Amino acid sequence: MTMTRYLDAPATRVFDAWLKPDTMRQWLFTSEGTNKLVRNEPYVGGTWEIIDHRDGMDYRAIGQYIEIDRPHRLVFTFKMPQFSETEDVITVELAEQESGCMMIFTQQIVVPHEENWSAEDIEKAIGEYRSESEHGWDVMFHGLASLVAASSTYE
């Protein structure tokens, strides 16, 4: 799944929003009102963890950094262990524009399925997972756009 977004902020500001705990807690898999934990080790091989509390439940997202090339490219794994042991790989690429930057987001989706599923069953599950993921990321990217556009956050 690939999503492209224009953000009205420099690439360095957007890149940092993916890695700094103070900004991560405001938009990435969580919000300030529901965030219970943001832990981050932003170096290749380092791990990250976010716990969000919604509707009486904790949702835990974890991963490990594979590549960090500030402010151009970030690659990390993503897993929500309470739902599945499968692990996706996410790549964020940023390109400076005349004003702001272009963000290309790619998620290599791994959808768990049963051995007896038909190819049709697998395709249906992938489509549903992709649709849900795309919706979730779209909501988060709106939060990211607002956050990075508010330059006072970074002064």
Order of alpha helices (4+ residues) and beta strands (2+ residues): beta-alpha-alpha-beta-beta-beta-beta-beta-beta-alpha
